[in-house]
Amino acid sequence: MPRRTHSEVRELTLASAGELFSTRGYIGASTRRIAARAGVAEALLFRHFGNKAQLFRAAVVDPLVATLRDYADQRLADPHEPRQPVRSFIETFYGALSDRRGFAMALTAVSNYFDDVVENAGVALAEVLRAIEQVVVLEAERFGYRGLNQPVTARVSMGSVLATVVFRSWIFGGQAEVLPDERIIGELEQLMIYGVRGRATGLG
C-alpha cells in the first residue's frame, strides 16, 4: 500500500471522527475506534491532532464555525445584502446544524462533562462570535434597533437556533414529522425581530 500523505491522513481521520462523534457521541467514539475506521494507526491520530479534545474540535466544531465565519464575512463585506439579514442568519445556521445534527447533539452533550473539550470549542467559537456581534451592530444601525446588548443578542440568537434543531422532536412532538423547516425558520425570525408582543400581525 502506498504511503499516505499528511493531508490524506487528516482527511481520513476527520471523516471517521465526524461520523463516529455524531453517531456514538464523545464517549462512545474512542480514538482507537476512530483510527481503525480511518485505516490509520492510532499513534498517527495523536501525532496529527494531539488529543481527543482537539480532534473533536477539528471534526465537529470547526465545520460549524467555518459556516458562521463565511456568513459573517459576507455580511460584513456587503452590509446591504441580503434584505432579510435575520432570516439569512437563521437559514444559514439552521441549515448547517440540520445537515450535521449529530455534530450539534455531540457538541451539546459534551458541554456538561468535559471541560477540556468545552475550552477547546470555546476558543474556536470566540472569534466567530465576535464577528457575529459585528453583524448585529451593523443590523442595529441599519434598521434602528435600540437597546441591544450585542454580545448577548448574538449568543441568544445562536442558542435559539441550536436548541430548536437539537431538540426539534422533543419540542414539537408529533408535529416534528409534518412541520416544515420553512415554518420553523419563519417563527424564529419573527421572534428575533419582534419578540412576542411586538410581532407583526396577519402572518398566518
N, C-alpha and C positions, 0 to 999 in steps of 0.2 A: 504494500500500500504506500503510495507517495506521501511524503511528509506534508502535513497541513501547514498552511501559513498562519501567522499570528491572527489575521483578520478572520480566517476560516474558523479557527478555534473559538474565537469570540462569538461569531455569529451562531455557530452550532450550540454553544453553551447558553447564549442568551435565549435562543429559541426553545431549548429544552427547559431552561429555568422558567421562562414565561408560561409555558404550558403547565408545568408541574405546580408552580406557585398558584396559578389561577384555578387549578382543579383540586389540589391537595392542601392548599394553604401553606403558611410559612413553616409550621412544624412538620407537616407530612412530606414536604419536599426536601429531603435530605440532600446534602451536597453529593453524596455517593450516588444516589438515585439520579440526580441531575446529570452528573458526569457520565454515568452509564448510558442514559438515554441519548446524550450528545455524542457518545462514542469517543470520549476523550478521557485521559487519566485524571483522577480527582486532584492530583498534585498540580496539573496544568490549570485546573479551575482556580485554585488558590493563587497560582502564580499570576493569573490574568486579573483576578478580581479581589484578591486579598482575603476576604472572608465572606460569609454568607450574607451578612447585612449589606455589604457593598454590592454583591451580586443581585440582591433583591432590589436595591436602588436602581441598578443598571437595567434590569429586566422589567421591572414593574413601574417604578416611579418616573424614571427618565422619559419613557414614551409619552406619558400623560403630561409631564412638564413641557416636553417639546411641542405638543399640540397647543397648549396655552401660550407658550412663548411665541409661536408663529402667529397666533391670533393677536396677541398684544403688539407684536412688531408691525403687523399690517395696520392695526388701528392707529398706532402712534405715527406711522409713516404717512397715513392718509386719514386724518380725523374726520373727514366729511363723508366717508363711506364706511359701512352701509348706512342706509337711512334708518334702520331699526337696530341700533347698536346693542341694546339689551337682548333682543331676540337672537341676534347674531352670536353673542357670547353664549347664551343658553344652548343654542343649537350646536355650537362647536364643542362645548364641554360635555353636553348630554350625549352627543353622538360618539365622542371619543370614549366616554365611560361605558356606553351601551355596547360598543364594539369590543371593549375589554372589561366586561362586567366582572369577570373572575379576578382581574387585576384589582379593581376597585374594592371588591369584597376582601381580598387578601390584605390590601392596604389598611382597611378599617379594622380587620381582625387583629393585626399585629400591634395596633396603636395602644392597646391596653396592657401588653405583656412584655414587649421587647424594647427597652429604652435605646439600645444601640441602633436598632432599625429606625425608630422614630427620629432619632437625632440625625441619622443619615438622610432620611427622607426630608426632614426639616431644612437641611442645608440646601437640598435641591429645589425645594418649594419656595424658599425665602426670596430668591432673585425674581422668579416669575410672579410671585405675589406683589412685589414692588412694582413690576411692570403693569399688572392688572390695576393696581392702585392709581397709576398714572392715567390709565384709560378712564377710570372712574372720575378723576379730576377733570379730564377733557369733556366727558359727557355732562358733568355737573355744570361746567362753564357754558357749554353749548346749549343745553336745554333749561338752564336756570334753576337747577335743583339747589335747594338751600339747606344748610344744617347737616350735610352729610359728613360722617366720620369715615374718610376714605378707606383706611385700613380695615375697619370693622365691616364696612359695606362690602368690600371686595371679598372678605373671608366668609361672611354670612351668605353672600350670593353663591360662592363656590360650594359651601357646605349644603345649601338647599338643593342644589342640583345633584351633588354626590349622594345625599341621603335619599333623594327621590329615585335615583337609579338603583342603588344598592338594595333598598327596602321596598321596591316597587310592588312586588307581590304581596307583601305584608300590608302596605298602606292601602292599596286598592282592593285587596281581597279578590273576590270572584270577578271583579271588573278588569283585573290586570290583563286578562287574555283578550278582551274586546276593546279596551280603551286605547285609542291610537296615540302614538307618541306625540303627534301634532297637537292634540288636545292638551296633553300634559305640559308640553313646552309652552303653549299659549297661556295656560293658567300660571305657570311660573313667571312668565313675562309680565302678566297683569299684576301679580303680587309684588314683583320687584319694582315696578314703575309706580303703581298706585296704592299699594298696600291693600287694605280691605275696605275701609270706609271711603277712601278717595278714588276707588277704581271707576273706570268708565262704565256706563250702563248700556244695555241693549246689545251685549256681546254674544248672547246665546249660550 
